[in-house]
Amino acid sequence: MKKLIPIVAFLAIVGFISQAEADLSGTCGMSVTVVTERSVLVTDEPLIFGNVNPTESGVSTEGCTVTNNGSKWNAYELQITAKPALWSVYEETTGDPGNEQFRLLALFTSTTDPGTTVFVEADDIVKLSVETLATTETVYAITAEGPSVKGAYCSASAVRKLWFRFDAPPTTELEGPQWITVTITAT
């Protein structure tokens, strides 16, 4: 029995020490991925310009509706992705399109029927060679308008109106309606 007392005492001390060193809290690490997506819905097309005389400009009779139907904030990039084979795209910010050349400009705005003069060649040209990102300052935007109508920082479900201006070539061999396609990419 005398041999048991030191063993029991030792176990009691070890048990007490173990209890004194016990953690009162712990951590649990984890990894979570929230599935989000960028998505855009473009409606109210095809747009119509009607008849545009050589060397003159025309604005689409209506704007198309661009909706962020994804779950991320979007900004939009625009690029011409199809055009009449005989025409080339005039991407210069100065001067006028030449024979068989056209220029296309775009503008996110709340203005209904904005007219040709609110488009700015330095900021609003839609290019064939590269996608151009809309900004909250000037690109595809009227500077004085608030961010809620521009093509940048569009929250989920945000709806924007996008208008186009077509600058006609001075001469063309093409007759009848011609089709131009602009791709709007959510970034």
TORDRENFI-941955 format. One record per atom (N, C-alpha, C): residue in three letters; x, y, z; atom name. Coordinates in nm, 4 decimals, padded with zeros to 6 digits. Atoms other than C-alpha are relative to their C-alpha. Last residue first. Layout:
TORDRENFI-941955
    aa          X          Y          Z   at
   ALA          X          Y          Z   CA
...
END
This chain:
TORDRENFI-941955
    aa          X          Y          Z   at
   THR   -00.1354    00.0222   -00.0561    N
   THR   -01.4480    04.2676   -06.7227   CA
   THR    00.0017    00.0352    00.1452    C
   ALA   -00.0041   -00.0352   -00.1420    N
   ALA   -01.7854    04.2260   -06.8974   CA
   ALA    00.1391   -00.0335    00.0544    C
   THR   -00.0548    00.1008   -00.0900    N
   THR   -01.7413    04.2185   -07.2756   CA
   THR    00.0013    00.0526    00.1435    C
   ILE   -00.0107   -00.0652   -00.1296    N
   ILE   -01.9545    04.4086   -07.5246   CA
   ILE    00.0418   -00.1078    00.0998    C
   THR    00.0047    00.0917   -00.1133    N
   THR   -01.9030    04.2844   -07.8795   CA
   THR    00.0247    00.0787    00.1278    C
   VAL   -00.0860   -00.0415   -00.1093    N
   VAL   -01.9936    04.5306   -08.1532   CA
   VAL   -00.0166   -00.1017    00.1124    C
   THR    00.0211    00.0634   -00.1307    N
   THR   -02.1355    04.3965   -08.4775   CA
   THR    00.1031    00.0530    00.0979    C
   ILE   -00.1198   -00.0165   -00.0816    N
   ILE   -02.1747    04.6008   -08.7963   CA
   ILE   -00.0326   -00.0632    00.1353    C
   TRP   -00.0007    00.0458   -00.1387    N
   TRP   -02.4298    04.5069   -09.0597   CA
   TRP    00.1364    00.0184    00.0632    C
   GLN   -00.1259    00.0673   -00.0307    N
   GLN   -02.4951    04.6969   -09.3839   CA
   GLN    00.0008   -00.0334    00.1485    C
   PRO   -00.0423    00.0062   -00.1402    N
   PRO   -02.8398    04.7955   -09.5147   CA
   PRO    00.1303   -00.0804    00.0158    C
   GLY    00.0912    00.0661   -00.0918    N
   GLY   -02.8614    04.8644   -09.8886   CA
   GLY    00.0555   -00.0044    00.1419    C
   GLU    00.1355   -00.0535    00.0016    N
   GLU   -02.5814    04.9452   -10.1282   CA
   GLU   -00.0849   -00.0775    00.0989    C
   LEU    00.1052    00.0805   -00.0622    N
   LEU   -02.2067    04.8973   -10.1008   CA
   LEU   -00.1339    00.0716   -00.0062    C
   GLU    00.0617    00.0813    00.1047    N
   GLU   -01.9693    05.0618   -10.3498   CA
   GLU   -00.1192   -00.0783    00.0548    C
   THR   -00.0004    00.1456   -00.0211    N
   THR   -01.8835    05.3311   -10.1000   CA
   THR   -00.0685   -00.0682   -00.1171    C
   THR    00.0501    00.0804    00.1120    N
   THR   -01.7983    05.6997   -10.1009   CA
   THR    00.0081   -00.1469    00.0375    C
   PRO    00.0401   -00.0948    00.1053    N
   PRO   -01.7516    05.9695   -09.8346   CA
   PRO   -00.0506   -00.0712   -00.1255    C
   PRO   -00.1077   -00.0270    00.0957    N
   PRO   -01.7580    05.7004   -09.5650   CA
   PRO   -00.0472    00.1008   -00.1048    C
   ALA    00.0047    00.0673    00.1296    N
   ALA   -02.0248    05.7364   -09.2966   CA
   ALA    00.1219    00.0317   -00.0863    C
   ASP   -00.0528   -00.1003    00.0936    N
   ASP   -01.9623    05.8297   -08.9334   CA
   ASP    00.0185   -00.0695   -00.1341    C
   PHE   -00.0637    00.0538    00.1197    N
   PHE   -02.1889    05.6091   -08.7182   CA
   PHE    00.0433    00.1161   -00.0876    C
   ARG   -00.0040   -00.0957    00.1108    N
   ARG   -02.2776    05.7177   -08.3656   CA
   ARG    00.0792   -00.0629   -00.1132    C
   PHE   -00.1074    00.0036    00.0993    N
   PHE   -02.3814    05.4599   -08.1059   CA
   PHE   -00.0161    00.1127   -00.1013    C
   TRP    00.0353   -00.0609    00.1279    N
   TRP   -02.5841    05.4668   -07.7842   CA
   TRP    00.1204   -00.0047   -00.0922    C
   LEU   -00.1166   -00.0198    00.0851    N
   LEU   -02.5525    05.2428   -07.4786   CA
   LEU   -00.0459    00.0456   -00.1378    C
   LYS    00.0395   -00.0207    00.1391    N
   LYS   -02.8122    05.2516   -07.1994   CA
   LYS    00.1250    00.0365   -00.0797    C
   ARG   -00.0549   -00.1184    00.0676    N
   ARG   -02.7077    05.1013   -06.8645   CA
   ARG   -00.0574    00.0072   -00.1411    C
   VAL    00.0438   -00.0138    00.1390    N
   VAL   -02.8756    04.8585   -06.6233   CA
   VAL    00.0545    00.1306   -00.0553    C
   ALA   -00.0029   -00.1373    00.0514    N
   ALA   -02.7180    04.7456   -06.2951   CA
   ALA   -00.0344    00.0001   -00.1494    C
   SER    00.1334   -00.0458    00.0425    N
   SER   -02.8330    04.3975   -06.1850   CA
   SER   -00.0025    00.1432   -00.0532    C
   ALA    00.0897    00.1049    00.0476    N
   ALA   -02.4986    04.3283   -06.0120   CA
   ALA   -00.1389    00.0585   -00.0230    C
   SER    00.0317    00.1038   -00.0980    N
   SER   -02.3027    04.6510   -05.9704   CA
   SER   -00.0903   -00.1054   -00.0629    C
   CYS    00.1424    00.0353    00.0064    N
   CYS   -02.1647    04.8463   -06.2647   CA
   CYS   -00.0262   -00.1162    00.0959    C
   TYR    00.0497    00.0194   -00.1369    N
   TYR   -01.8281    05.0000   -06.1817   CA
   TYR   -00.1510   -00.0242    00.0033    C
   ALA   -00.1008    00.0499   -00.0942    N
   ALA   -01.7671    05.1163   -06.5400   CA
   ALA   -00.0631   -00.0079    00.1385    C
   GLY   -00.0296    00.1409    00.0239    N
   GLY   -02.0056    05.1631   -06.8346   CA
   GLY    00.1100   -00.0567    00.0863    C
   LYS   -00.1194    00.0297    00.0779    N
   LYS   -02.1527    05.4923   -06.7156   CA
   LYS    00.0285   -00.1495   -00.0056    C
   VAL    00.0397    00.0201    00.1398    N
   VAL   -02.5093    05.5715   -06.6072   CA
   VAL    00.1173   -00.0436   -00.0866    C
   SER    00.1105    00.0964    00.0104    N
   SER   -02.4723    05.5386   -06.2276   CA
   SER   -00.0480   -00.0224   -00.1429    C
   PRO   -00.0464    00.1363    00.0290    N
   PRO   -02.1286    05.7040   -06.2381   CA
   PRO   -00.1131   -00.1014   -00.0208    C
   GLY   -00.0436    00.0778   -00.1158    N
   GLY   -02.2805    06.0527   -06.2629   CA
   GLY    00.0391   -00.1423   -00.0378    C
   GLU    00.1000    00.0922   -00.0527    N
   GLU   -02.2967    06.2539   -06.5827   CA
   GLU    00.0582   -00.0808    00.1150    C
   ALA    00.0883   -00.0648   -00.0967    N
   ALA   -02.0661    06.5543   -06.6292   CA
   ALA   -00.1055   -00.0935    00.0580    C
   THR   -00.0675   -00.0292   -00.1264    N
   THR   -01.7910    06.3489   -06.7948   CA
   THR   -00.0954    00.0527    00.1061    C
   ILE    00.0089   -00.1453   -00.0075    N
   ILE   -02.0159    06.2056   -07.0661   CA
   ILE    00.0498    00.0371    00.1388    C
   ALA    00.0746   -00.0654   -00.1079    N
   ALA   -01.8952    05.8492   -07.1040   CA
   ALA   -00.0060    00.1504   -00.0214    C
   TYR    00.1398    00.0413    00.0203    N
   TYR   -01.7632    05.5990   -07.3590   CA
   TYR   -00.0902    00.0645    00.1058    C
   VAL    00.0087    00.0995    00.1063    N
   VAL   -01.4163    05.6821   -07.2227   CA
   VAL   -00.1408   -00.0596   -00.0023    C
   THR    00.0297   -00.0496    00.1336    N
   THR   -01.4431    06.0076   -07.0248   CA
   THR   -00.0228   -00.1070   -00.1061    C
   GLU   -00.0363   -00.1377    00.0324    N
   GLU   -01.4329    05.9682   -06.6473   CA
   GLU   -00.0495    00.0382   -00.1391    C
   THR    00.0959   -00.0904   -00.0638    N
   THR   -01.6118    05.6620   -06.5137   CA
   THR    00.0327    00.1449   -00.0304    C
   THR   -00.0436   -00.0549   -00.1286    N
   THR   -01.4280    05.4443   -06.7617   CA
   THR   -00.1100    00.0859    00.0600    C
   ALA    00.0752   -00.1176   -00.0428    N
   ALA   -01.5226    05.2119   -07.0476   CA
   ALA    00.0527    00.0465    00.1354    C
   LEU    00.0706    00.0050   -00.1270    N
   LEU   -01.2495    04.9709   -07.1558   CA
   LEU   -00.0702    00.1321    00.0306    C
   THR   -00.0228   -00.1225   -00.0753    N
   THR   -01.1459    04.9511   -07.5213   CA
   THR   -00.0915   -00.0001    00.1219    C
   GLU    00.1119   -00.0347   -00.0883    N
   GLU   -01.1086    04.6138   -07.6915   CA
   GLU    00.0368    00.1269    00.0757    C
   VAL   -00.0180    00.0272   -00.1423    N
   VAL   -00.8459    04.6175   -07.9670   CA
   VAL   -00.1294    00.0319    00.0755    C
   SER   -00.1316    00.0545   -00.0324    N
   SER   -00.7979    04.6324   -08.3444   CA
   SER    00.0149   -00.0430    00.1456    C
   LEU   -00.0052    00.1371    00.0491    N
   LEU   -01.1613    04.6792   -08.4488   CA
   LEU    00.1262   -00.0680    00.0527    C
   LYS   -00.1054    00.0455    00.0901    N
   LYS   -01.2042    04.9943   -08.2455   CA
   LYS   -00.0206   -00.1446   -00.0426    C
   VAL   -00.0014    00.1453   -00.0158    N
   VAL   -01.5014    05.1722   -08.0932   CA
   VAL    00.0960   -00.0538   -00.1056    C
   ILE   -00.0128    00.0838    00.1192    N
   ILE   -01.4233    05.5430   -08.0791   CA
   ILE    00.0022   -00.1479    00.0390    C
   ASP    00.1151    00.0874    00.0222    N
   ASP   -01.5596    05.7251   -07.7713   CA
   ASP    00.0086   -00.0920   -00.1216    C
   ASP    00.0372    00.0917   -00.1085    N
   ASP   -01.2686    05.9040   -07.6070   CA
   ASP   -00.0966   -00.1115   -00.0400    C
   ALA   -00.1169    00.0379   -00.0800    N
   ALA   -01.0742    06.1153   -07.8587   CA
   ALA   -00.0324   -00.1073    00.1038    C
   GLU   -00.0863    00.0944    00.0720    N
   GLU   -01.3653    06.1165   -08.1047   CA
   GLU    00.1166   -00.0484    00.0853    C
   VAL   -00.1328   -00.0614    00.0109    N
   VAL   -01.6009    06.2767   -07.8511   CA
   VAL    00.0941   -00.1016   -00.0644    C
   PHE   -00.1044    00.1005    00.0150    N
   PHE   -01.9728    06.1957   -07.8785   CA
   PHE    00.1331    00.0713   -00.0227    C
   VAL   -00.0460    00.0377   -00.1336    N
   VAL   -02.1988    06.4716   -07.7472   CA
   VAL    00.1072   -00.1088   -00.0039    C
   THR   -00.1036   -00.0879   -00.0550    N
   THR   -02.2243    06.6336   -08.0926   CA
   THR    00.0493   -00.0392    00.1389    C
   THR   -00.1367    00.0321    00.0424    N
   THR   -02.4023    06.3514   -08.2765   CA
   THR    00.1076    00.0793    00.0732    C
   GLY   -00.0496   -00.0848    00.1077    N
   GLY   -02.7348    06.3623   -08.0944   CA
   GLY    00.1480   -00.0262   -00.0257    C
   PRO   -00.1040   -00.0952   -00.0362    N
   PRO   -02.8112    06.2177   -07.7488   CA
   PRO    00.0497    00.0909   -00.1114    C
   ASP   -00.0352   -00.0597    00.1289    N
   ASP   -03.1461    06.0585   -07.8378   CA
   ASP    00.1091    00.1061    00.0190    C
   THR    00.0753    00.0629    00.1071    N
   THR   -03.2437    05.9949   -07.4751   CA
   THR    00.0275    00.0766   -00.1283    C
   THR    00.0629   -00.0918    00.0943    N
   THR   -02.9700    06.1061   -07.2396   CA
   THR   -00.0732   -00.0792   -00.1077    C
   SER    00.1433    00.0024   -00.0296    N
   SER   -02.9023    05.8470   -06.9703   CA
   SER   -00.0771    00.0923   -00.0931    C
   THR    00.0608   -00.1248   -00.0458    N
   THR   -02.5609    05.7851   -07.1180   CA
   THR   -00.1473   -00.0207    00.0318    C
   PHE    00.0948    00.0367   -00.1050    N
   PHE   -02.3141    05.5112   -07.2098   CA
   PHE   -00.0560    00.1310    00.0544    C
   LEU    00.0166   -00.0855   -00.1167    N
   LEU   -02.1568    05.6333   -07.5338   CA
   LEU   -00.1035   -00.0597    00.0947    C
   ALA    00.0978    00.0513   -00.0959    N
   ALA   -02.0231    05.4592   -07.8420   CA
   ALA   -00.0030    00.0891    00.1227    C
   LEU   -00.0219   -00.0494   -00.1349    N
   LEU   -01.8442    05.5772   -08.1572   CA
   LEU   -00.1116   -00.0516    00.0900    C
   LEU    00.1116    00.0279   -00.0894    N
   LEU   -01.8156    05.4057   -08.4932   CA
   LEU    00.0379    00.0479    00.1390    C
   ARG   -00.0392   -00.0120   -00.1410    N
   ARG   -01.5961    05.5306   -08.7765   CA
   ARG   -00.1254   -00.0240    00.0822    C
   PHE    00.0995   -00.0571   -00.0907    N
   PHE   -01.6369    05.4241   -09.1375   CA
   PHE    00.0617    00.0099    00.1392    C
   GLN   -00.0338    00.0020   -00.1425    N
   GLN   -01.4015    05.3616   -09.4279   CA
   GLN   -00.1164    00.0574    00.0799    C
   GLU    00.0201    00.1350   -00.0535    N
   GLU   -01.4853    05.2666   -09.7891   CA
   GLU    00.0482   -00.0141    00.1450    C
   ASN    00.0870    00.0856    00.0802    N
   ASN   -01.3487    05.6021   -09.9087   CA
   ASN    00.0006   -00.1420    00.0572    C
   GLY   -00.0194   -00.0071    00.1448    N
   GLY   -01.1839    05.7926   -09.6264   CA
   GLY   -00.0988   -00.0899   -00.0718    C
   PRO   -00.0190    00.1269    00.0701    N
   PRO   -01.2992    05.8493   -09.2690   CA
   PRO    00.0160    00.0224   -00.1500    C
   ASP    00.1241    00.0648    00.0382    N
   ASP   -01.2554    06.2038   -09.1414   CA
   ASP    00.0291   -00.1330   -00.0681    C
   GLY    00.0274    00.0216    00.1415    N
   GLY   -00.9705    06.3617   -08.9533   CA
   GLY   -00.1297   -00.0739   -00.0224    C
   THR    00.0092   -00.1243    00.0769    N
   THR   -00.8638    06.3225   -08.5951   CA
   THR   -00.0250   -00.0345   -00.1457    C
   THR    00.0822   -00.0961   -00.0745    N
   THR   -00.9229    06.0450   -08.3427   CA
   THR   -00.0105    00.1333   -00.0719    C
   GLU   -00.0719   -00.1224   -00.0366    N
   GLU   -00.8049    05.7742   -08.5802   CA
   GLU   -00.0934    00.0963    00.0718    C
   GLU   -00.0176   -00.0053   -00.1454    N
   GLU   -00.9813    05.4372   -08.5696   CA
   GLU    00.0736    00.1256    00.0459    C
   TYR   -00.0863   -00.1162   -00.0218    N
   TYR   -01.1262    05.4388   -08.9225   CA
   TYR    00.0091    00.0213    00.1508    C
   VAL    00.0385   -00.0827   -00.1150    N
   VAL   -01.2655    05.0880   -08.9621   CA
   VAL    00.1016    00.1119    00.0168    C
   SER   -00.0976    00.0069   -00.1082    N
   SER   -01.2351    04.9290   -09.3048   CA
   SER   -00.0448    00.0979    00.1088    C
   TRP   -00.0317   -00.1166   -00.0823    N
   TRP   -01.5212    04.8599   -09.5414   CA
   TRP    00.1143   -00.0280    00.0966    C
   LEU   -00.0587   -00.1057    00.0828    N
   LEU   -01.5409    04.6043   -09.8240   CA
   LEU    00.0435    00.1215    00.0825    C
   ALA   -00.1343    00.0376    00.0463    N
   ALA   -01.5934    04.3085   -09.5911   CA
   ALA    00.0686    00.1122   -00.0777    C
   PRO    00.0020    00.0340    00.1427    N
   PRO   -01.8906    04.4712   -09.4143   CA
   PRO    00.1438   -00.0226   -00.0503    C
   LYS    00.0270   -00.1186    00.0816    N
   LYS   -01.8247    04.4612   -09.0398   CA
   LYS   -00.0130   -00.0428   -00.1449    C
   ALA    00.0434    00.0339    00.1358    N
   ALA   -01.7871    04.2107   -08.7566   CA
   ALA   -00.0382    00.1289   -00.0711    C
   THR   -00.0387    00.1378    00.0293    N
   THR   -01.6107    04.2150   -08.4185   CA
   THR   -00.0519   -00.0490   -00.1348    C
   ILE    00.0691    00.0395    00.1221    N
   ILE   -01.6062    04.5866   -08.3375   CA
   ILE    00.0490   -00.1404   -00.0345    C
   GLN   -00.0837    00.0245    00.1169    N
   GLN   -01.4819    04.6106   -07.9808   CA
   GLN   -00.0887   -00.0360   -00.1179    C
   LEU    00.0681    00.0047    00.1283    N
   LEU   -01.6247    04.7344   -07.6526   CA
   LEU    00.1007   -00.0223   -00.1113    C
   GLU   -00.0921   -00.0266    00.1092    N
   GLU   -01.5061    04.6683   -07.2980   CA
   GLU   -00.0774   -00.0172   -00.1299    C
   TYR    00.0220    00.0567    00.1315    N
   TYR   -01.7498    04.6945   -07.0106   CA
   TYR    00.1078    00.0437   -00.0978    C
   ALA   -00.0274   -00.1118    00.0896    N
   ALA   -01.6884    04.7355   -06.6394   CA
   ALA   -00.0082   -00.0628   -00.1382    C
   ASN   -00.0507    00.0036    00.1368    N
   ASN   -01.8566    04.4878   -06.4153   CA
   ASN    00.0444    00.1371   -00.0457    C
   TRP    00.0009   -00.1332    00.0589    N
   TRP   -01.9128    04.4361   -06.0418   CA
   TRP    00.0626   -00.0117   -00.1385    C
   LYS   -00.1162   -00.0852   -00.0264    N
   LYS   -01.9639    04.0696   -05.9765   CA
   LYS   -00.0249    00.1390   -00.0557    C
   SER   -00.0038   -00.0300   -00.1433    N
   SER   -02.2799    03.8544   -05.9457   CA
   SER    00.1214    00.0836    00.0394    C
   GLY   -00.0894    00.0851   -00.0780    N
   GLY   -02.3731    03.8381   -06.3114   CA
   GLY   -00.0027    00.0409    00.1456    C
   ASN    00.0796    00.1091   -00.0556    N
   ASN   -02.6715    03.9867   -06.4954   CA
   ASN    00.0889   -00.1044    00.0681    C
   ASN   -00.0920    00.0883   -00.0717    N
   ASN   -02.5018    04.3216   -06.5503   CA
   ASN   -00.0854   -00.1098    00.0624    C
   THR    00.0322    00.0367   -00.1373    N
   THR   -02.7483    04.4697   -06.7984   CA
   THR    00.1080   -00.0908    00.0565    C
   VAL   -00.1085    00.0857   -00.0455    N
   VAL   -02.6719    04.6590   -07.1211   CA
   VAL   -00.0230   -00.0256    00.1492    C
   THR   -00.0021    00.0145   -00.1453    N
   THR   -02.9784    04.8062   -07.2920   CA
   THR    00.1070   -00.1017    00.0370    C
   CYS    00.0231    00.1372   -00.0455    N
   CYS   -02.9304    04.9202   -07.6504   CA
   CYS    00.0128   -00.0034    00.1524    C
   GLY   -00.1182    00.0591   -00.0610    N
   GLY   -02.9810    05.2834   -07.7337   CA
   GLY   -00.0294   -00.1445    00.0344    C
   GLU    00.0174    00.0351   -00.1405    N
   GLU   -03.2460    05.3895   -07.9797   CA
   GLU    00.1336   -00.0476    00.0536    C
   THR    00.1308   -00.0536   -00.0371    N
   THR   -03.2548    05.5607   -08.3196   CA
   THR   -00.0364   -00.0327    00.1439    C
   SER    00.0999    00.1070   -00.0024    N
   SER   -02.8811    05.4999   -08.3496   CA
   SER   -00.1325    00.0556    00.0504    C
   VAL    00.0051    00.0655   -00.1306    N
   VAL   -02.6974    05.8262   -08.4108   CA
   VAL   -00.1097   -00.1061   -00.0059    C
   GLY    00.1335    00.0316   -00.0486    N
   GLY   -02.6018    05.9415   -08.7595   CA
   GLY    00.0098   -00.0714    00.1333    C
   SER    00.0095    00.0878   -00.1163    N
   SER   -02.2956    06.1109   -08.9000   CA
   SER   -00.1464   -00.0227    00.0349    C
   GLU    00.0792   -00.0484   -00.1127    N
   GLU   -02.2297    06.2613   -09.2425   CA
   GLU   -00.0023   -00.1045    00.1116    C
   THR   -00.0745   -00.0967   -00.0837    N
   THR   -01.9502    06.2048   -09.4939   CA
   THR   -00.0797    00.0551    00.1180    C
   PRO   -00.1464    00.0039   -00.0004    N
   PRO   -02.1900    06.0140   -09.7270   CA
   PRO    00.0580    00.1189    00.0767    C
   ASN   -00.0635   -00.0468    00.1227    N
   ASN   -02.5561    06.0422   -09.6219   CA
   ASN    00.1523   -00.0123    00.0091    C
   VAL   -00.1037   -00.0976   -00.0347    N
   VAL   -02.6939    05.8298   -09.3392   CA
   VAL    00.0696    00.0376   -00.1294    C
   ASN   -00.0855   -00.0465    00.1090    N
   ASN   -03.0224    05.6466   -09.3956   CA
   ASN    00.0974    00.1053    00.0510    C
   GLY    00.0738   -00.0557    00.1121    N
   GLY   -03.1658    05.4651   -09.0956   CA
   GLY    00.0965    00.0402   -00.1099    C
   PHE   -00.0434   -00.1367    00.0246    N
   PHE   -02.9404    05.4233   -08.7964   CA
   PHE   -00.0850    00.0660   -00.1079    C
   ILE    00.0223   -00.0511    00.1354    N
   ILE   -03.1053    05.1110   -08.6596   CA
   ILE    00.0491    00.1443   -00.0057    C
   LEU    00.0171   -00.1449    00.0031    N
   LEU   -03.0027    04.9032   -08.3614   CA
   LEU   -00.0119    00.0459   -00.1447    C
   PRO   -00.1031   -00.0822    00.0624    N
   PRO   -03.0535    04.5306   -08.3710   CA
   PRO   -00.0357    00.1486    00.0037    C
   GLU   -00.0729   -00.0055    00.1253    N
   GLU   -03.1014    04.5227   -08.0814   CA
   GLU   -00.0704   -00.0897   -00.1001    C
   ASP    00.0457   -00.1123    00.0831    N
   ASP   -03.2907    04.6152   -07.7699   CA
   ASP    00.0842    00.0137   -00.1255    C
   THR    00.1316    00.0118    00.0637    N
   THR   -03.1006    04.3729   -07.5459   CA
   THR   -00.0293    00.1262   -00.0801    C
   VAL    00.0232   -00.1148    00.0882    N
   VAL   -02.7472    04.3110   -07.4226   CA
   VAL   -00.1313   -00.0236   -00.0718    C
   LEU    00.1135    00.0252    00.0878    N
   LEU   -02.7001    04.0816   -07.1214   CA
   LEU   -00.0247    00.1263   -00.0804    C
   VAL    00.0665   -00.1177    00.0539    N
   VAL   -02.3659    04.0800   -06.9437   CA
   VAL   -00.1113   -00.0457   -00.0934    C
   SER    00.0951    00.0306    00.1056    N
   SER   -02.2029    03.8259   -06.7185   CA
   SER   -00.0671    00.1289   -00.0440    C
   ARG    00.0211   -00.1209    00.0779    N
   ARG   -01.9166    03.8117   -06.4758   CA
   ARG   -00.0928   -00.0385   -00.1141    C
   GLU   -00.0194    00.0003    00.1439    N
   GLU   -01.9437    03.5292   -06.2330   CA
   GLU   -00.0213    00.1389   -00.0574    C
   THR    00.0519   -00.1229    00.0605    N
   THR   -01.9133    03.4584   -05.8676   CA
   THR    00.0240   -00.0084   -00.1494    C
   VAL    00.0073    00.0078    00.1451    N
   VAL   -01.8732    03.1320   -05.6799   CA
   VAL   -00.0654    00.1279   -00.0514    C
   VAL    00.1318   -00.0478    00.0385    N
   VAL   -01.7719    03.2079   -05.3247   CA
   VAL   -00.0020    00.0025   -00.1523    C
   THR    00.0004   -00.0704    00.1274    N
   THR   -01.4706    02.9928   -05.2435   CA
   THR   -00.1432    00.0376   -00.0315    C
   VAL    00.1312   -00.0133    00.0622    N
   VAL   -01.4240    02.8926   -04.8789   CA
   VAL    00.0176    00.0746   -00.1312    C
   SER   -00.0090   -00.0664    00.1291    N
   SER   -01.1114    02.7612   -04.7067   CA
   SER   -00.1386    00.0004   -00.0621    C
   MET    00.0839    00.0507    00.1082    N
   MET   -01.1061    02.6683   -04.3400   CA
   MET    00.0217    00.0821   -00.1250    C
   GLY   -00.0195   -00.0669    00.1285    N
   GLY   -00.8978    02.7011   -04.0263   CA
   GLY   -00.0887   -00.0616   -00.1060    C
   CYS    00.0366    00.0918    00.1072    N
   CYS   -01.0284    02.5932   -03.6817   CA
   CYS    00.0137    00.0758   -00.1314    C
   THR    00.0353   -00.0582    00.1301    N
   THR   -00.8851    02.7565   -03.3763   CA
   THR   -00.0333   -00.1099   -00.0986    C
   GLY   -00.0724    00.0607    00.1108    N
   GLY   -00.8740    02.6643   -03.0085   CA
   GLY   -00.0432    00.0663   -00.1294    C
   SER    00.0577   -00.0227    00.1315    N
   SER   -00.9793    02.8075   -02.6747   CA
   SER    00.0873   -00.0685   -00.1046    C
   LEU    00.1387   -00.0389   -00.0176    N
   LEU   -00.9336    02.7453   -02.3002   CA
   LEU   -00.0685    00.0275   -00.1328    C
   ASP    00.0405   -00.1196    00.0725    N
   ASP   -00.6137    02.5523   -02.3559   CA
   ASP   -00.1479    00.0266    00.0233    C
   ALA    00.0997    00.0194    00.1041    N
   ALA   -00.5182    02.2994   -02.0816   CA
   ALA   -00.0346    00.1335   -00.0656    C
   GLU   -00.0546   -00.0398    00.1286    N
   GLU   -00.1948    02.3690   -01.8867   CA
   GLU   -00.1012   -00.0123   -00.1133    C
   ALA   -00.0433   -00.1387   -00.0099    N
   ALA   -00.3552    02.3678   -01.5413   CA
   ALA    00.0526    00.0498   -00.1334    C
   GLN    00.1187   -00.0844   -00.0008    N
   GLN   -00.5422    02.0488   -01.6225   CA
   GLN    00.0388    00.1465    00.0046    C
   SER    00.0607    00.0083    00.1321    N
   SER   -00.2217    01.8733   -01.7230   CA
   SER   -00.1236    00.0884   -00.0066    C
   ILE   -00.0817   -00.0809    00.0911    N
   ILE   -00.0537    01.9965   -01.4060   CA
   ILE   -00.0614   -00.0009   -00.1385    C
   PHE    00.0216   -00.1396   -00.0353    N
   PHE   -00.3372    01.8611   -01.1943   CA
   PHE    00.0776    00.0916   -00.0941    C
   GLY    00.1353   -00.0355    00.0425    N
   GLY   -00.3285    01.5255   -01.3735   CA
   GLY   -00.0300    00.1460    00.0282    C
   VAL   -00.0046   -00.0073    00.1461    N
   VAL    00.0493    01.5032   -01.3288   CA
   VAL   -00.1368    00.0405   -00.0545    C
   ILE   -00.0760   -00.1208    00.0347    N
   ILE    00.0113    01.5874   -00.9586   CA
   ILE    00.0047    00.0166   -00.1512    C
   ALA    00.0830   -00.1152   -00.0354    N
   ALA   -00.2680    01.3309   -00.9107   CA
   ALA    00.0701    00.1301   -00.0394    C
   LEU    00.1060   -00.0117    00.1007    N
   LEU   -00.0673    01.0677   -01.1001   CA
   LEU   -00.0903    00.1205    00.0281    C
   PHE   -00.0618   -00.0408    00.1257    N
   PHE    00.2383    01.1298   -00.8806   CA
   PHE   -00.1064    00.0188   -00.1084    C
   ALA   -00.0372   -00.1407   -00.0164    N
   ALA    00.0292    01.1150   -00.5628   CA
   ALA    00.0608    00.0532   -00.1290    C
   VAL    00.1258   -00.0761    00.0051    N
   VAL   -00.1285    00.7896   -00.6792   CA
   VAL    00.0298    00.1485    00.0129    C
   ILE    00.0471    00.0089    00.1386    N
   ILE    00.2171    00.6445   -00.7524   CA
   ILE   -00.1287    00.0805   -00.0158    C
   PRO   -00.0790   -00.0879    00.0874    N
   PRO    00.3580    00.7716   -00.4223   CA
   PRO   -00.0490   -00.0043   -00.1456    C
   ILE    00.0207   -00.1408   -00.0340    N
   ILE    00.0620    00.6178   -00.2309   CA
   ILE    00.0880    00.0902   -00.0863    C
   LEU    00.1070   -00.0575    00.0790    N
   LEU    00.0762    00.2878   -00.4112   CA
   LEU   -00.0198    00.1485    00.0266    C
   LYS   -00.0512   -00.0214    00.1335    N
   LYS    00.4141    00.1843   -00.2725   CA
   LYS   -00.1055    00.0666   -00.0885    C
   LYS   -00.0887   -00.1145   -00.0057    N
   LYS    00.2882    00.2320    00.0828   CA
   LYS    00.0573    00.0301   -00.1376    C
   MET    00.0812   -00.1178    00.0000    N
   MET    00.0000    00.0000    00.0000   CA
   MET    00.0865    00.1255    00.0000    C
END
